[in-house]
Amino acid sequence: MSHFAALSKLLGPESALISDLDITTSYSRDQAPFAFSAPPIAVLLARSATEISIALKYANENKIPVVTRGAGSGLSGGANASADSLVISLEKMNQIIEIDAANQIARVQAGVINLDLDTAASKLGLAYLPDPASRDWSSLGGNAATNAGGMCCVKYGVTSAHVRAMQVVLASGEIIELGKATKKSVTTYDLLHLFIGSEGTLGVITELTLNLEIRPAAPSTLVATFPNITKAASAAAALLQYRPSMLEIVDQTTLKAVEAWHPLGFEVAGAVLLMQLDENHSLAEAALKTCKEFGLIDGVYSDDPNDAADLIRVRKMAYPALERMGATLLDDVALPITEIAQFVEKVEELSKRSNLVIGIFGHAGDGNMHPTIVHDHGDTAAAERAQKAFSDIVEIAQSLGGSASGEHGIGSIKAGFVANEISATVIELQRAVKKVFDPNSILNPGKKIP
């Protein structure tokens, strides 16, 4: 009996276990452009933790690799399948189980879309704050698995700061509960946060209890232009004193791409900073004065919520504007905010050496930068240079005390860089932890840990 037939029998006739090649191919990879993938043996569109438990128990007994998939919005090859694998998709597990306004928590299945939870919470005056760029379609389980970030993280932190508890199915098929719905709990080892950012290598997250906040007031928004990104980066570090809820930076290369697409008036700017304050709007004027200390060319702010979308439009258009220019590789590195300027200088030098367009934008408030490499479609030599530049950018960040990934994850495309920033002893400890939870190494093998 084939594995597909055996699994079908175990799961029952009501399960959605698929082997059609056209469908399995569509579930075989995430958004990482150069990560290896192959159509899996089958795709299970899971509807419950019980179904996942049955599938994992069988896979573990038969040593079948299992790849967990959320919405497929990842950018690291973390959800990419191999030809001998089973893909478990959580997209059908998309129910908001409960929103408890009094305790400011939500209990959700892992397939709930980030924005859908925030929209539901907003009706009660609450907010789910983590805001990855993919929040319109990325799932909360995937957000937890990669410890996703976003523009609000400068003030409110990444996903890990908002997860209180979770339900997980282990490789053995056992279903366990981690964490507590309470704000405080130190009874056990913090295994909850071990799973956050583990990228599907330790278990399958099926349910989450998430922290909600009183919905912040509409922000005051400031846009400031500078002669170069070095001055803008220095200004960004100084602006942290105002506790911004957003602090973003965009370089000249990206600004030119935006202007070529939709002119917004940034023709003479060397860089742009965008800041939002969702508490004390009166600090916007002081923030503008701070910008003047760093060579401000022009600056404007508004308390009108209707202006906010227009003022931050340049940041929203950064990646699609570069994407219009050719094939793109979007990198993700994190570094000390005091090193942003030096990082940018080194990447600009790399751009010249490699004869590639590299636009830089990102979260200036927490040092998470997204250099984006552009090359001509179909140009094989340029694509090879782009992949080399992608790696060089990671190494530049690491040389400045930074990390290979701030929010996209390691997946399959960055596993080779892990040893550059952690010791061999720590890597062995991670492998030991992996073996405890997944002794047969069926869960997302080849990902996260080198």
ChimeraX attribute file (.defattr): number of C-alpha atoms within 10 A of each C-alpha:
attribute: neighborCount
match mode: 1-to-1
recipient: residues
	/A:1	6
	/A:2	7
	/A:3	15
	/A:4	16
	/A:5	11
	/A:6	11
	/A:7	19
	/A:8	18
	/A:9	11
	/A:10	14
	/A:11	19
	/A:12	11
	/A:13	9
	/A:14	8
	/A:15	16
	/A:16	16
	/A:17	21
	/A:18	16
	/A:19	17
	/A:20	12
	/A:21	14
	/A:22	9
	/A:23	14
	/A:24	21
	/A:25	18
	/A:26	13
	/A:27	24
	/A:28	26
	/A:29	26
	/A:30	22
	/A:31	15
	/A:32	21
	/A:33	15
	/A:34	13
	/A:35	17
	/A:36	14
	/A:37	18
	/A:38	17
	/A:39	25
	/A:40	24
	/A:41	22
	/A:42	25
	/A:43	29
	/A:44	24
	/A:45	20
	/A:46	22
	/A:47	20
	/A:48	14
	/A:49	22
	/A:50	15
	/A:51	19
	/A:52	27
	/A:53	21
	/A:54	17
	/A:55	23
	/A:56	28
	/A:57	17
	/A:58	19
	/A:59	23
	/A:60	21
	/A:61	12
	/A:62	12
	/A:63	16
	/A:64	19
	/A:65	23
	/A:66	30
	/A:67	27
	/A:68	27
	/A:69	31
	/A:70	26
	/A:71	22
	/A:72	24
	/A:73	21
	/A:74	25
	/A:75	24
	/A:76	29
	/A:77	27
	/A:78	33
	/A:79	33
	/A:80	29
	/A:81	29
	/A:82	21
	/A:83	13
	/A:84	15
	/A:85	25
	/A:86	31
	/A:87	29
	/A:88	24
	/A:89	22
	/A:90	28
	/A:91	21
	/A:92	16
	/A:93	21
	/A:94	19
	/A:95	16
	/A:96	19
	/A:97	14
	/A:98	12
	/A:99	20
	/A:100	14
	/A:101	15
	/A:102	6
	/A:103	13
	/A:104	20
	/A:105	25
	/A:106	23
	/A:107	21
	/A:108	24
	/A:109	28
	/A:110	30
	/A:111	28
	/A:112	27
	/A:113	26
	/A:114	24
	/A:115	22
	/A:116	18
	/A:117	23
	/A:118	19
	/A:119	13
	/A:120	16
	/A:121	23
	/A:122	16
	/A:123	10
	/A:124	14
	/A:125	13
	/A:126	20
	/A:127	22
	/A:128	25
	/A:129	25
	/A:130	26
	/A:131	21
	/A:132	22
	/A:133	13
	/A:134	17
	/A:135	19
	/A:136	12
	/A:137	17
	/A:138	22
	/A:139	28
	/A:140	32
	/A:141	33
	/A:142	29
	/A:143	31
	/A:144	26
	/A:145	27
	/A:146	26
	/A:147	25
	/A:148	28
	/A:149	24
	/A:150	23
	/A:151	24
	/A:152	22
	/A:153	24
	/A:154	22
	/A:155	17
	/A:156	18
	/A:157	17
	/A:158	24
	/A:159	27
	/A:160	22
	/A:161	14
	/A:162	20
	/A:163	24
	/A:164	23
	/A:165	21
	/A:166	27
	/A:167	21
	/A:168	24
	/A:169	23
	/A:170	22
	/A:171	28
	/A:172	21
	/A:173	22
	/A:174	16
	/A:175	18
	/A:176	12
	/A:177	15
	/A:178	19
	/A:179	23
	/A:180	16
	/A:181	20
	/A:182	13
	/A:183	14
	/A:184	9
	/A:185	12
	/A:186	8
	/A:187	8
	/A:188	9
	/A:189	11
	/A:190	12
	/A:191	11
	/A:192	19
	/A:193	19
	/A:194	12
	/A:195	23
	/A:196	23
	/A:197	22
	/A:198	22
	/A:199	30
	/A:200	27
	/A:201	28
	/A:202	26
	/A:203	29
	/A:204	31
	/A:205	29
	/A:206	23
	/A:207	27
	/A:208	28
	/A:209	25
	/A:210	23
	/A:211	23
	/A:212	24
	/A:213	17
	/A:214	15
	/A:215	17
	/A:216	14
	/A:217	12
	/A:218	16
	/A:219	21
	/A:220	24
	/A:221	28
	/A:222	24
	/A:223	22
	/A:224	23
	/A:225	25
	/A:226	26
	/A:227	18
	/A:228	18
	/A:229	25
	/A:230	21
	/A:231	19
	/A:232	28
	/A:233	29
	/A:234	19
	/A:235	24
	/A:236	28
	/A:237	17
	/A:238	16
	/A:239	19
	/A:240	19
	/A:241	9
	/A:242	17
	/A:243	18
	/A:244	27
	/A:245	22
	/A:246	25
	/A:247	28
	/A:248	26
	/A:249	26
	/A:250	27
	/A:251	25
	/A:252	22
	/A:253	18
	/A:254	28
	/A:255	30
	/A:256	21
	/A:257	21
	/A:258	26
	/A:259	16
	/A:260	14
	/A:261	15
	/A:262	12
	/A:263	13
	/A:264	14
	/A:265	10
	/A:266	16
	/A:267	13
	/A:268	13
	/A:269	20
	/A:270	22
	/A:271	26
	/A:272	29
	/A:273	26
	/A:274	25
	/A:275	28
	/A:276	26
	/A:277	24
	/A:278	18
	/A:279	16
	/A:280	13
	/A:281	19
	/A:282	11
	/A:283	15
	/A:284	22
	/A:285	13
	/A:286	12
	/A:287	21
	/A:288	20
	/A:289	13
	/A:290	16
	/A:291	25
	/A:292	15
	/A:293	12
	/A:294	18
	/A:295	15
	/A:296	21
	/A:297	17
	/A:298	15
	/A:299	17
	/A:300	13
	/A:301	21
	/A:302	17
	/A:303	18
	/A:304	11
	/A:305	13
	/A:306	10
	/A:307	13
	/A:308	19
	/A:309	11
	/A:310	12
	/A:311	18
	/A:312	18
	/A:313	13
	/A:314	24
	/A:315	21
	/A:316	13
	/A:317	18
	/A:318	23
	/A:319	21
	/A:320	15
	/A:321	22
	/A:322	26
	/A:323	18
	/A:324	14
	/A:325	16
	/A:326	15
	/A:327	20
	/A:328	22
	/A:329	23
	/A:330	22
	/A:331	22
	/A:332	25
	/A:333	24
	/A:334	25
	/A:335	24
	/A:336	17
	/A:337	20
	/A:338	15
	/A:339	17
	/A:340	26
	/A:341	17
	/A:342	16
	/A:343	23
	/A:344	23
	/A:345	13
	/A:346	15
	/A:347	21
	/A:348	18
	/A:349	12
	/A:350	18
	/A:351	17
	/A:352	11
	/A:353	10
	/A:354	15
	/A:355	13
	/A:356	19
	/A:357	22
	/A:358	28
	/A:359	27
	/A:360	27
	/A:361	26
	/A:362	23
	/A:363	25
	/A:364	31
	/A:365	28
	/A:366	24
	/A:367	24
	/A:368	28
	/A:369	28
	/A:370	23
	/A:371	24
	/A:372	23
	/A:373	25
	/A:374	22
	/A:375	23
	/A:376	15
	/A:377	12
	/A:378	10
	/A:379	10
	/A:380	11
	/A:381	10
	/A:382	18
	/A:383	21
	/A:384	12
	/A:385	16
	/A:386	25
	/A:387	14
	/A:388	12
	/A:389	22
	/A:390	20
	/A:391	17
	/A:392	15
	/A:393	23
	/A:394	22
	/A:395	19
	/A:396	21
	/A:397	26
	/A:398	21
	/A:399	14
	/A:400	16
	/A:401	13
	/A:402	23
	/A:403	23
	/A:404	27
	/A:405	24
	/A:406	24
	/A:407	23
	/A:408	24
	/A:409	27
	/A:410	27
	/A:411	28
	/A:412	25
	/A:413	20
	/A:414	22
	/A:415	17
	/A:416	14
	/A:417	19
	/A:418	19
	/A:419	13
	/A:420	14
	/A:421	14
	/A:422	11
	/A:423	11
	/A:424	12
	/A:425	9
	/A:426	11
	/A:427	15
	/A:428	13
	/A:429	12
	/A:430	14
	/A:431	14
	/A:432	13
	/A:433	14
	/A:434	19
	/A:435	13
	/A:436	11
	/A:437	16
	/A:438	20
	/A:439	15
	/A:440	19
	/A:441	20
	/A:442	25
	/A:443	30
	/A:444	26
	/A:445	22
	/A:446	14
	/A:447	24
	/A:448	23
	/A:449	22
	/A:450	17
